[in-house]
Amino acid sequence: MDALACASTSNAQAVVGVHAVQLRTGKVLHDQLGANSFTPASNTKLFSTALALTRLGPDHTFETRLAADVEPDAEGVLRGDLYWIGGGDPTLGSRAYSRFRDDAKLTAVVDEFVAALEKRGIRHITGDIVGDDTRYPRDLYPVGWTVDDAIADYGAPVSALSIHDNVQAFSISPWALRFTPAIEYFTVFNQVRVGQEPEIQVERAATGSRQLLLTGHSPGDKAVTELVAVEDPAHFAAAILHDALLRRGIRVDGHPSTRSRRAGDPLPAKPPVTIATKTSPPLLEVLRVIDKISQNLFAELVLREVALVRSGEATRQAANREMSQFLWQAGVNPECCYFQDGSGLSRQTLVTPRAIARVLAFMNRSEQHREAWLSLMPIGGVDGSLTRRFEFDKENGKRIRAKTGSLSHVAALSGYATSKTHGDVAFSIIVNHFNGFAAEAREIIDKIAVAIAE
């Protein structure tokens, strides 16, 4: 099997790394630049989810809390601030988790917290609605994420208080602009015109700004939906709750605000009065979203949770130390890899195909976690990010369970194949410096994967 033979002549400078190992015997079936460093894109999530599953366990949960400094008085007045305290739950009102295309799930989540206030008889809040993300130190964007990433839904900032995947959806036409969640969070200059082909450009006035410029064209007969990442998730969440309270007739004298901390700063005192709590689904369901559909925000949050639970500080540096220990346990020298994030969106993260294959082999040997781990992998031609792959060979495609990866000039696929010749195989295929169409790179990778499965 010659991986480079699959590459088109127009991309002769592309670099292809392949490592495949027979799981039963540990025999290396193929190695091509397997020890070389590659930008792995979302194949990074294999490391993050393996780490989270082994360190936190499949039943770990996250808790979001609504709290205050004092009890409401007899007249239903809460004198002071109301805190919405994030517990790292990535599923809170999440489009990615619910797969809904409207705000029904979000509304249900927010209404639960508002209903808890009403049950306590609270009709008036004299202070602010505070989005509290102090569980994790403020570190919105990992090193190596680009300015362009910061406005896209896949580059949403990371916060212990995250809601609606930290994005706002815009339904855009030349005559109307609708928001989901339905709050006035961004200031939008809509210069979209009627055109033949829908093509919308979204620009932010400056990094961290809430001023957006929309240009381009939309068809005259229907709206176009765009997703834009917010600049401050905790403030966004506070604004959503503030708006919901006002809509339900609860008076709020203050405004949406935030409480955050930097790495090394002590945690602020916890408000003693709990009004409501919401517990996330089990971690295994969160990990399934990460690997099945490649959700970046979820991956970043579970990485920080691992760091917090294992070391007491939810920093990327602490997560990297925990990752190094995990790699040693998996039989991988940590010097093989360089991590700047947990999702693979960073252009600075580097791994080797050999390291990925060894982690896959290690997780396959785990009596405690093997079945749960395998359930995370997309199945070729069936689900997740592999739903529409392997159309040219559906039979062999279904015998492949693997995680995809994609960035500009990068494509990857790593996972397991049930080979007709060698039985179960762990493999990793990474293509870097590919300057053609992404579909061409995927075709190269899929052909190699099928060859491994034969």
Stockholm file with secondary structure:
# STOCKHOLM 1.0

chainA/1-454         MDALACASTSNAQAVVGVHAVQLRTGKVLHDQLGANSFTPASNTKLFSTALALTRLGPDHTFETRLAADVEPDAEGVLRGDLYWIGGGDPTLGSRAYSRFRDDAKLTAVVDEFVAALEKRGIRHITGDIVGDDTRYPRDLYPVGWTVDDAIADYGAPVSALSIHDNVQAFSISPWALRFTPAIEYFTVFNQVRVGQEPEIQVERAATGSRQLLLTGHSPGDKAVTELVAVEDPAHFAAAILHDALLRRGIRVDGHPSTRSRRAGDPLPAKPPVTIATKTSPPLLEVLRVIDKISQNLFAELVLREVALVRSGEATRQAANREMSQFLWQAGVNPECCYFQDGSGLSRQTLVTPRAIARVLAFMNRSEQHREAWLSLMPIGGVDGSLTRRFEFDKENGKRIRAKTGSLSHVAALSGYATSKTHGDVAFSIIVNHFNGFAAEAREIIDKIAVAIAE
#=GR chainA/1-454 SS CCGGGGSCGGGTTCEEEEEEEETTTCCEEEEESTTSCBCCGGGHHHHHHHHHHHHHCTTCCCEEEEEESSCCCTTSEECSCEEEECCCCTTTTCHHHHCCSSSHHHHHHHHHHHHHHHHTTCCEECSCEEEECTTSCSCCSCTTCCTTGGGSGGGCCCCSSCCGGGEEEEEECSSCEEEESCSCCSEEEECCEECSSCEEEEEESSTTCCEEEEEEEECTTSCEEEEEECSCHHHHHHHHHHHHHHHTTCEECSCEEEECCCTTSCCCCCCSEEEEEEECCCHHHHHHHHHHHCCHHHHHHHHHHHHHHHHSCCCHHHHHHHHHHHHHHTTCCGGGCBCSCSSSCCTTCBBCHHHHHHHHHHHHHCTTTHHHHHTTSCBTTTSGGGTTCCTTCHHHHTTEEEEEEEETTEEEEEEEEEETTTEEEEEEEEEESCCSCHHHHHHHHHHHHHHHHC
#=GC SS_cons         CCGGGGSCGGGTTCEEEEEEEETTTCCEEEEESTTSCBCCGGGHHHHHHHHHHHHHCTTCCCEEEEEESSCCCTTSEECSCEEEECCCCTTTTCHHHHCCSSSHHHHHHHHHHHHHHHHTTCCEECSCEEEECTTSCSCCSCTTCCTTGGGSGGGCCCCSSCCGGGEEEEEECSSCEEEESCSCCSEEEECCEECSSCEEEEEESSTTCCEEEEEEEECTTSCEEEEEECSCHHHHHHHHHHHHHHHTTCEECSCEEEECCCTTSCCCCCCSEEEEEEECCCHHHHHHHHHHHCCHHHHHHHHHHHHHHHHSCCCHHHHHHHHHHHHHHTTCCGGGCBCSCSSSCCTTCBBCHHHHHHHHHHHHHCTTTHHHHHTTSCBTTTSGGGTTCCTTCHHHHTTEEEEEEEETTEEEEEEEEEETTTEEEEEEEEEESCCSCHHHHHHHHHHHHHHHHC
//
